[in-house]
């Protein structure tokens, strides 16, 4: 960072203070009252990874910090400047880019008389603690999410479950299945003996105590339990499969129990009823309208009723002793045997749809309800099947089932939201609300409404627009389906909706199929805006290209005419001088146009580098006025310049700020009728230098003030006033000013009433710096200089020959080459003192040619000058690395070339 080392005060630190300053483990910085870094302890330099502190000494401390932290830095210094203690915590990387977090304390350092002499900033590296906090927060969130998932699994488990805490077995968690088992009681927080007193004496409390005491799990099957499932109701017997297991803490100590199981009551009661009804079954199956068949443990038929015989076309004698494989079609045999095996192994009865094999070989679709025959001890003794011929009904049932499956699959898998609502009308028959009856999984994603089942829309969205009630009410009353897109303002969403009534004329149910099209609507709006912007950009591009062609033809026409005149003029010195001056003006105009285009390209690409220096702004304005005076005088304008008596110092690129002011003056001259007035003024306002350019010209319409600084923008209605230009001058002004941390604005009272442009630039800190700076100018040695041997290398033949001719006219001896290999060959013979090398050449480019010349004997001391169209700081660095001594940007000014050669000749 630029600084004036002469202004940095000498630090008078006593030995004890210096020892404390240097021995602190924290990063200590001694600041001036204005916030400049005066000193830093060794630990601080190490913490900030600073290799050379001299580069940071005198810099503003706030500049060390990212922009988002600079407000806290300023606030802390302001607090310390008032005698308080400024504190903050913020992110700031080291000089080498390593991320760091700091806790900072800023206090005042007072002189012996109590006056605040300096500020002391103590920064402590808390990066590890900060990252630990971030990691801890992340782990906490992951733990909370895991707990939430486990809670969901617990609640939705198909088995009944509960968690009991402590030796008193206090209910801590219960799921829905458990509440259904015990009658939906309020259990949480109550000991099990108090919450379920009726199971006392049934052995369950003792089992719980034993598991809690020993830690050994308990498993029970078909355990009977008497429960009071409704208040005041008699006890009801249930049968449960049950597991008790101990829960332990991190130290292995038992802290509670987990009880889970399955209510097997329905299965158990069915088995009992089947056992009790066996005799009754034997008496009635003979006259049953369905087929009945009984098999033994080997799968052999032992009993059939007449209906079963009729269905298969066999006699009873033919069927007795046959196996299940004899009467089952091949496509149904494997699943049938598998289900029977499961039943034999203790599984429940089952219902199976299968095909039976008739005597004539045809297949009969049937539904068989199969149950095991078991003894008093539950042992498997065979099975009995009730067979229903479904030949006529199975097709209809399958069609219905397929339709329902398709509906359910579509309902749950569709990307669109779907819901069924019931319209609610007021006493006057007007639609007042609607209730959600059913919806699919995508409903919540498209609406953002969770848990909507059974709720009305007014409960969920109280401020919903009236449009939705009227539209759905009309569908419910008329039965006429509608399709529409509309915005639900209260929900902040757009919807594409298809609504149709379900049921007959008396139904008030409406089915809604809809999609959230908010993103699409926003995208459409953005596309419309993008299309408009692209159309405008295309129009402006076309206008710019036409203007560029016009602006380039304007100087080319007189140049071409001048060349023709030179061929005809003969030896008329006055005419030749006049034509030459004209051609120089036109070439200068073309160079100015191209320079503006290059500046815009460099700024847009982030390649324009400002060469800041401390300067008096008045001197910059004088230079700009000198540049613009030919145009102002040509139009006979009156220029009034108002400058302050005191100097206004700025840290800026002098050339660029002069370019800004010159562009504004040129703009005023172009758009002011001949004989107009232009005022240029400079003054200070709140730490800012304010430059104002006011003209009495054509003015700017109000609708053009916003876009006057846009690229390629010219106020169309005033084009007849313009004297050329690409419409990039004001855009360049704004970008250059903003790069200097300033701002530019335009104002006008309207068409024909003149314009005012105001530029605001930050003043440089420090008083008297400019007055103390010595101005040194050296005059060129007027004595004649000896000519040099100069090699010109450029693949542009005309450019090379032209420069060679100019140099020879100046007294130098030249040779010309048009590629790198030829240049090396000429150089070995010619041994030039100076070589001008173009960069972009075929074969060997300029960089490679320069490197080769540096390695060639006899050419080691040749002064190499890069002559190229690229002029950024990085381009200059690359040419220097390749061995070039100097760097000139095309088209090089003759004076620059002559000054360079004069300097080399004197050296």
Buried (B, 14 or more C-beta within 10 A) or exposed (E): BEBEEEBBEEEEEEEEEEEEBBEBEBBBBBBBBEBBBBBBBBBBBEBBEBEEBEEBBBBBBBEBBEEEBBEBBBBBBEBBBEEEEBBBEBBBBBBEEEEBBBBBBBBBBEEEEEEBBBBBBBBBBBEEEBEEEEEEEEEEEEEEEEEEEEEEEBEEBEEBBBBBBEBEBBBBBBBEBBBEBBBEBEBEEBBBBEBBEBBEEBEBBEBBEEBBEEBEEBEBEBBEBEBBBEEEEEEBEBBBBBBBBBBEEEEEEBBBBBBBBBBBBEBBEEBEEBEEEEEEBEEEBEEBEBBBBBBEEEBBBBBBBBBBBEBBEBEEEBBEEBEBEBBBBEEBBEEBBEBBEEBBEEEEBBEBBBBBBBEEEEBBBBBBBBBBBBEEEEEBEBBBBBBBBBEEEBEEEEEEEEEEEEEEEEBEEBEBBBBBBBBBBEEEEEBBBBBBBBBBEBBBEBBEBEEBEEEBBBEBBEEBBEEBBEBBBBBBBEBEEEEEEEBBEBBEBBBBBBBBBBEEEEEBBBBBBBBBBBEEBEEEEEEEEEEEEEEEEEEBEEBBEEBBEEBBEBBEEBBEBBEEBBEEBEEEEEBBEBBEEBBEEBBEBBBBBBBBBBBBEBBEEEBBBBEBEBBBBBBBBBBBBEBBBEBBEEBEBEBEEEBEEEBBBBBBBBEBBBBBBBBBBBBBBBBBBEEBBBBBBBEEEEEBBBBBBBBBBBBBBEEBBEEBBBBBBBBEEBEEEBEEBBBBBBBBBBBBBEBBEBBBBBEBEEBEEBBBBBBBBBBBBBEEBBEEBEEEEEEEEEEEBEBBBBBBBBBBEEBBBEBBEBBEEBEBBBBBBBBBBBBBEBBEEBBBBBBBBBBEBEEBBBBBBBBBBBEBEEBEEBBBBBBBEBBBEEBBEBBEEBBBBBBBBBBBEEEEBBEBBBBBBEE
